[in-house]
Amino acid sequence: MPFLRGEISPPGDKSITHRALLFSSLVKGRVHIEHALLSGDTRSTAKALAKLGLSLNIDDQGAAATIDVVSPGIEKLRESILNESEMLQSTPINFDCGNSGTTTRLLAGLCAGLSGGVFRFDGDASLRSRDMSRILSPLQSMGCEVEYLGAQGYAPFQIKAKDLHSKDIDLKISSSQVSSALLLAGLVGVAQGGGRNCMTVSTPFTVRDHTFRLLKFMGANIEECGVNSYKVFSLASDLAPCRIVVPGDISSCAFFLSGAAVMPGSSLLLKGVGVNPGRILVMDTLARMGVSILKENSRLVCGEPVCDLHVQSTLGVRLRPCNIEAASIPSGIDEIPAIALAFAFADGRSVVSGAEELKHKESNRLRLIIENFANAGVRIEETSDGFFIEGSRTIAGGSFWRTNSDHRLAMLGMVASLAFERPLIIEEVDSAAVSYPGFSRDLAVLVNI
């Protein structure tokens, strides 16, 4: 079996890049964004901002781009959209969100607060299969008008933005995208005509708090008001120009971390990685399994905890099995595919439960994880909300690996193909560019045979 050795600087965090771009609309003036990820998803967000009237200057370095965004400020933005809407007799601004659920959901929250505007959202076939009612139903309860143009609850849909009324929302699901969209709507849309000027959004379990950290760093009036609960106050004035540095993406690192864990003799240094407390499930799980992961050079970057990660595997030592339960899933839902690879080589049974959300990603990831691993010779069985794996010292491989154009499944297949006895026949790998342009190149640099 080959092993992974060397060091890389992973691409900018996709979630934070989305937010840095979208939150630039709240600023009057220039926002300078460094180490941004330019991928299919974040390009969708950038194009949407241009449609809103923001100016973007992009130095395209792919996984470490520099972007300057110039915004007229939220009030001028609202005025220009309202004037354009009146001139064009409510002709909607059309957003093609491609494959990006983050673009769709967070942008819907922003646009819901731009009173008087009409906005139409659509995307590719994968996006049209993802539930948008979890965002749009609470926005409707705040006074936003929503019209579904196809299947109920899904894109394409149209928003007619109104003056929103404040409402404290206790979500039934733990979703960073949903809570972020509602906080954004509250920030730009509530109490425009007076009255209560704040709202609170709560989730059952802890989720990544990138929205809270970045808005706080940029000067917005937002505060923690309990466990998994945030209160945001409507903007009294535009935010000031600022510089944002995006840390490396822990979700992209997850495949290298798990790969190193199962390939004896591996030693990797992953530099400048964001280790948000709501994103470290893969690190915590691998550590419980016996993998050595050291955090070096820890610091805060624009409110986000960042460090260098040094991961090593020990020759001749099997990984311990491990269970992941529902309360932990929101801190690493995107990393479950990578974690499953480590489970496949553990010395015993590992269980994932409470992971139904995997069915509603870019693909039905739960189904594909089970199908692909089973075809490769892994002893894996599906449960109602997850799966369990009986680990093995070796896995045959040599099978066909379906991705359904899901970037996480493509990256997982490339790493698993190295760890299994025989290489996999992977359906496609181009989808990896959705979150990690250059993944196959970086992986090849680290492989030692």
N, C-alpha and C positions, 0 to 999 in steps of 0.2 A: 504493500500500500504506500502511495506517496505521502508526503507530509507538507505542511505549510510553514514557511519560515521567511521572516523579513519584516518590513514595516511599511505602512501606507497611511495616508491621510484620507479618510473616507469623505464622500461628497457631503455637501451641506444638507442639513436636516430639511426634509421635504415639508413637514408640518410647520416648521418655523418660517421657512421661505414663503409659504402661502400666507401666513399671518403678517409677516413683514411687508409683503406687497399690499395686502388688503388694508392693513392699518395705516398705510401711507396716505390713504384717502382722508384720514382724520387730521392730517397735518397741513398747515398752510406754509408751503415752501417745499424744500428738497429733503428727501430721505435717501441717504447713501447706504446701500445694502452690500456688504462684502461676504464672500464665500457662500453666495446663494446657489441653490440647486436649480439649474435650467434643465428640466426634463419635460416630458409630454404634459404631465399634470400641471406643473408650475407655469408652463407657457400658456396654458388655458387661463390661469388667473391673470397673468400679465396682459393677455389680449382683452380680457374682460375689463380691466382697468382702463385700457386705452379707449374702449367703447364708452366708458363713463366720462371721458374727457381728460384723464390724467396723461401726462407726458412721461414716457419711459426711455431712458438711454441705457442700452444693455451692452456690456463688454462680455461677449459670449465665450466663456471658458468651460461651458458644460457643467461639470459638477462643482465648480468653484468660480461662479460668475460674479461680476460686479454690476449692480443695477442702481441707477439713479432714477428716482421717481419724483416728479414735481406735481404737486396737487394745489388747486386753488383754495383748498379748505372746504370743510363739510358744508358750510352755509352757502358759499358760492357754487359748490357742486349741486346742492339742492335747488338753488335758483336757476342754474343753467338747464338742469333736467326739466324743471317745471316749465320754463319758457319754451324749451324745445318741444315738450309734450303738447303745450297749447298751440304752438305753430303748426305742428304736424297732426293735430287733432287726435291726440292720444295714441299715435303709432308707437308700438313698443320698441324698446331697445332689445335687440336679440343677442343672447349669449350662447355660443357653442362651447360647452364645458368639456367636450371630448370625453375622456374616460375618468374625469376627476370628480369624485364625490365631495372632496373638501372644497373645491372651487364652487360647486353647486350650492352646498349647504351654507357655507360661510357667506358667500356672496348674496344668497337669498336673505340672510339676516341683515346684512348691510343695506340692501336695496329696500327692504321692508320699511326702513326708517327714513327713506328719501321721499317724503310725502309729495304726492302729485305725480310721481313717475310711474310708468308702466314698463314692466320687464318680462321678457320671455326667456325661459331656460330650456335647453335641450342638450343632447350629447349622443354618444355612440350607443350601440345596442346594449353593451354592458351597463352603462350608466342608466339606461331606461329600465333596467331590471332591478334597480336598487330603490328601496323604500325611501321616499321623500316626505311622507306624511308625518314622520317623527319630528321634522322641522316645521313643516307648513301648518300642521294642526295647532301647535302652540302659538305660531305667528297669527293665525286666524283668530285665536282667542284674545289676542292683543289688539285686534281691529284691522289687521291686514286682509285684503281681498285676494283670494286664490282661486284660479280656474285651472282645472286639469284638462289638458288638450288631447289626452289619450286615455290610458288606463288610470282609474282612480288611485291616487297616492303615489303616482310615478311621473317622471318626466316623459314628454314635455309638459310644462305648466307655465302659467302666467301669473304675475303678481301685480296688483294695483296697490301702490303704497299709500297709506293713510297716516294721519297723526295717530300714533300708537298710544294706548293707555297702559300704565304701569301695572304689572301683575307678577307676583311672586310665584315661581314655577318650581314644583317638586317633581323632577323627572322620574319616570319608572325604569329607565334604562341608563346605564353609565356610559355616556358617549361624549367624548371631548368635542366632536364636531357639532353635536346638537347644542350642548351648553354654550359653546363659543358663539354659535350663530345667534342664540337668544340674547346673550350678553351684548353682542354687537348691535342688535336691534334696539336694545334698551339704551345703549350708549348714544345712538344717533337719532332715535325716533320717539322716545317717550317724553311726555310733558312739554312738548314744544309750545303749547299754548298756556302753560302754567299748570299748577297742581303738583301731585307727587312726582318727583323727578328722579326716582331710583327704582330698581327692581332687583330681586334676588333669584338666582338659579341654583338648584341643588341636585345632586346625583346620589344614587344609593351607595356606590362604591367610589373610591378614589380614581380619578382619571388624570391624564397628563394635564398640567396646568400652564402650558405654553401661553395661552391667551392672557391669563392673569399676570404672569411674569412680564410679558412683553408690553402689555398695556400699562402696567405699573412703571416699567422702565421709561416708556414714552411720555409719562406724565398724566395719564388718564386717572380719573377718580374712581378707583376700584379697590375693594377690600375683601378679605376673608371674613366671613361672619359665622363660622362654625365648621364642623367637619364636612368636607365635600360641598361647601356652600360659598357662593360669591355674590357680593352686592356691587352693582355698578350704578353710577350716577350719570345722568345725561350730560353731554358736553356743554359746559358754559361758554367755552371758546375753543378755537382750533388748537390742536397740539403743536408744539414747536418743532422745527426741523431737527433731525438727529441722525446719528450714524448707528447702524445695526450690523453686528457681526454674527453670522449664522454658524452654530457649532456643527460638528460632524454628526451624521445620522446614525443613531444607535440601531435603528431597524435594518439599515444596510449592513452594519457591522455584525448583526446577529448571525449571518450566514458564515462569516469568517470565524466567529467565536465558536459556533457549533462544529464547524469543519475542523478547527484546530483541536477541539475536545475529543473528536473521534478518530483523529489520525495521529497515532503515536509518534512522538518525536517533534511535534509541532511547537513553534515558539513565534508568537506574533506580537508586534507593537502597533496598536491602532491609535493614531495621534489626533488630539483635539476633538474627542467624542463628547457629545452632550449626554449627561447622565441624570436627566430629569427624574425626580422620585416616582413619577407616574409612568416611567418608560423602562424600568430596570428589571422587568421580570426575567428576561433571558440571562442577565448577569446573576441574579439571585438563584435562579434554578440551576444553572451550571455549577455555581459555587456549592449548592446543596448536594450536587452529584459528585463533588470531589475535584472539580476543575480549579486550577490555580489561576485566578484573575486578580491582578494587582492594579489599583488605581494610583497613578503617578501624576505629579504636577497638577494637582487639583486647584481650580480657580473658578471665579464667577465671570461670565461673559454676557453682558447685556441682561443681567438678571438670571441667566441660566447656569447651572453647575456644569462644568466641563473638566475633563481630565484625559490623560493618556492611559489606555488600557493595555496591559501586558498579560497575555494569556499563554499558558504552557500546558502541554499534556505530558503525563508520566508514562514511560514505557512499562508495559506489563501490568498496569493497574486498570481494572474495569471500573466504569462509571457506576455510581449507585443509582438505583431506580428512584423515582420522585413522582409526587402527585401535585397537580395544579387544580385548585378549586375555583369556584365562580368568583369569589371576592377578589382574586388575583388577576383574573382575565383582563380587565380593562387596562392594567399596567403593562400589557404585552400582547394584545390580540394579534398584532401584525407579526409578532415574533414566534407564534405557535408553530408555524411550518418549520422554522429553523430548530426550535426546541425538539420537535418530533424526531429530527435526525439523531440528536443525542440520545433520546429515549430508545431508539432502535438498536443502539449498541450497549445499553445499560445491562447490568447484571440482575435482571428481574423485571417485574411488572411495573410500568409507569402508567398513570391515569390522568387524563384531562377531562374536566367536567365544567359545565356552565359556559360552554364555548359556542352556543348556537349562532352568535354573531358572525362566526366564520362562514356561515351559509350565505351571507348577504354582502360579501366583499366583491371585488372585481370578477370573481367566479364563486362557485360554491366550494370554497377552499376546504371545508371539512370533508366533503365527498371526494375531492381530488387527492387530498393527503392520504386518505384511507385506500383509495383505489390504486394510486401510484406505489405506495409502500407495499401493499399486498402483492401487486404484480412483480415487485422486485424481490419478493421472498421474505418480507417482514411479517411477523405474526402480529397482526393488528386487527382490532374489531371495533366497529362503530357502536356507540351508545346513543341515547336520545339527545344528548347535548355535548357529545365529545367522543372520546375513543380511549382504548387502552392498548398498550404495546408490550409484548413480551420480548425483551431485548435479547440480542444474540451477538456472539463474538464476530461472526462474519455474515454478510448479506450477499446473496448471489448477484443481484442486478441483472444487466443484460436485457432488460425489458423496455417496452415503450413507456415514455413518461409524458402524460398529458399536462398541458399548461392552460389551455383555453385562453391563451394570450394574457395570462395573469403574471405580472412581473415577479411576485414573490415565489410562485411555483417554478418559474424559469430559473431564478437564481438558486433555489433549493435543488433543482434537478442538476445544475452544473456542479454543485459541491457534492451532492450525493453520488454522482457519477464517478467522482474520484475516490470516494470512501468505499463503494461497493466493489465486489470481486471483479465484476465485468462492467464496462461503461454502459450507461443508459442510452437509449435512442430518444432524444428529447424532441418533442413536437416542434418547438421553436424557442429561440433565446432572445430575439429582438425586443420582446416586451420588457426585458430587464431595464431598458432605457427609460421606462416610465418613472423609475425612482433612482436608478443608478446607471447613467451612461458610463460606459467603460468598465462595467463589472467584470466581464470576461477577460479583459486586458489585465486588470489588477489581480484577478485570481491566477492568471497564468504567470504573472511575475512572482507570486508567492509559492507556487508549486515546486517542490523538490522531489525528485524521483531517485 
